[in-house]
Amino acid sequence: MSDFSSWVSTRQSLFEAVLKRLLPQAEVTPQRLHAAMRYSVLDGGKRVRPLLAYAAGELSDAPVERVEIAAAAVELIHAYSLVHDDMPCMDDDVLRRGKPTCHVEYDEATALLVGDALQSLAFQLLSEHRLSDDPARQLQMVKLLAVASGSRGMAGGQAIDLASVGKQLTLPELEQMHIHKTGALIRAAIMLGAHCGGLDQAQLDKLDHYGKCMGLAFQVVDDVLDSEADTATLGKTAGKDADNNKPTYVTLLGVPAAKKMAEELHHEALDALTEFGTAARRLRELADFIVMRKY
Ligand code: GRG
C-alpha cells in the first residue's frame, strides 16, 4: 500500500469512529429516526470532504480533535444533501453508496427528517466544540458552513440544477451551478480544516483558490464518470444525467474536452499550493486522487 493510501485508510477509519460517536445512538428515542441517520451517514462514501479537511488541518498545524469535528459537520451536511437529493421530489433514486437510498430503506417522511436532523446536528457540533482559541474565528466558521450549504451555496446550486433540466445552459451558467451545488461544500471542508489551525490571510486565500478549483474539478470528473462508469463501480445509478436530460460538462463539451478541463483545474489547484512546499503534500495527493478517481 502506498504511503498516501495508508494515510487515506487510517483517516477513513478514524473518521468512521468519530461519526459513530457523534451521531445519536440508534437505541435513543426517536429510535427509527436515529437508526435512519446512522444508516445514511455510516459505512459508505469516499469521505473526500473530511479527507480534504484533515489535509488542510495538517497544513495549518491544527489539533486533530478540532479538525475532526469540522470534518464531521461538513460530512453531515453532505449526507443530508444526498438523502434529500435521492428523494422522489428531486432525483428519485434507489441506490446510494451501494445500498438502497434512505427513503427506500425507511420511508419518505423519515428521509426528510433525516436530512433536517443531520443539518441541525452539523451546526450543533460547530457550536458546542471548541474549534479555535478565538471565538470570533469560530463564529466565522459557523457562518462559512451556513453560507456554503444555504441558498447562496449548495441548496441554491441544487435549485438551479432542478430548474435546468431539459434546458441548454452556457458554459458559464453550468459553472455557476456547479460551483454552488458541489464546489461550495468542498471548498468549505478545506477552509474549515484550515481555520482550526493558524494560517495567515494570504495563505488562507491561496488555499481557498485551491478549494475553488478542486470543487469544480470534482464535478467535471463526476460528469465524466456518470457517462463512462457503470452502476456497480459508482455505487449509485450511472447515466442519470443523460436519462434526466440534464446539462453537464460532458453534454456541453464532450468527454475529451471535459477531461481536459478537469486537468486544467487540477493544475491551477496545484499552482495555488506552491508556496506551502511539502506541508501541502496531502492536499496535492488528494487533488490527484479527485481528478484520477474511477468512482
Ligand atoms: C438536496 C439541498 C440539496 C442539495 C443536493 C450534492 C447535491 C446537492 C446533490 C447530489 C447529486 C450529485 C450526484 C451531485 C454530484 C456531485 C456529488 C456531490 C456527488 C456525490 O459526492 P461523493 O462522490 O459521494 O463525494 P460519496 O458517496 O463518496 O460521499
Boltz pocket constraint, residues with backbone or C-beta under 6 A from the ligand:
constraints:
  - pocket:
      binder: B
      contacts: [[A, 44], [A, 45], [A, 46], [A, 47], [A, 48], [A, 78], [A, 80], [A, 81], [A, 82], [A, 84], [A, 85], [A, 97], [A, 149], [A, 154], [A, 155], [A, 158], [A, 181], [A, 182], [A, 218], [A, 219], [A, 222], [A, 295]]
      max_distance: 6.0
